[in-house]
Amino acid sequence: MEACSLEWQERLSAAFDGENPAHEQRALEQHLARCAGCARELARYDSLRVALRAQAVDPGVSPELEARVHRLAMRPRWALSRGALAAGGAIAALLAVGVFWTSRTGLVGGMNDALAMDLERHHLKAFSRAAPCEFESSNPEDVKAWVEREVGYAVDVPSVPGAELLGARRCQLHGEVSASLLYRHGDKAMTLFLPEPGSPVAKAAARFAGDGTRCTQGPVGERICVAPRGSGHAALAVSEAESPVLLEALARLSP
């Protein structure tokens, strides 16, 4: 996160959503002309949008899933003058590829909006592919071994009643590699995100969860449940399935 203050982070977020009134938009343009950090944050927003639009949804997915994926990419656009972008150094940054989403600071039911958006994005994009997993296996021990080898830390791989384990993926959450486990519960997709203990994502999730498991809804409608797992650590579940399904999955993880 590089924006220079919480106030400007919030204005950048509002501008991305097309919510800034005209006078605040003008103030933001003037600020970007002299603040390279905020200009880089602007570049991250546009890079995320471009990346989402560039990733085609597999033709075999349901229309409902495709619609939710596209809602992530079709956030309202806003425009800055060429001079403001150039002065802030953002034109060059906008050309960068592979920039991840890190800077939104609004709250979704008390959860950091950047984290909620990241979770939904990784969940929906994985299941929009014909092969959602990097490593496909229904064997928990095989999946556990792959995660430890490829992600770099050990995780629990629970057997969830009524759900089929599909495998695992690596993903970037707040710029750090995290493990995700993919399941299918009936016709509903579900992802368990298991960030490394002590990582920024784990700490942010633990703050949201507090003393007990807590659920909310992400910006495009997926349910997100978070369970604390010790000091500064938490696991997260994302699905359009009902909350009890997510809570059951999280309960199967060791404390």
Secondary structure, DSSP 8 states (H G I E B T S, - for coil): ---SSHHHHHHHHHHHTT---HHHHHHHHHHHTT-HHHHHHHHHHHHHHHHHHHS---TTS-HHHHHHHHHHH--------HHHHHHHTHHHHHT--S--------EETTEEHHHHHHHHHHHHHHHTSSS--SEE-S-HHHHHHHHHHHTSS-------TTEEEEEEEEEEETTEEEEEEEEEETTEEEEEEE--TTSHHHHHHHHHHTTS-EEEE-TTS-EEEEEE-STT-EEEEEESS-HHHHHHHHHTS--
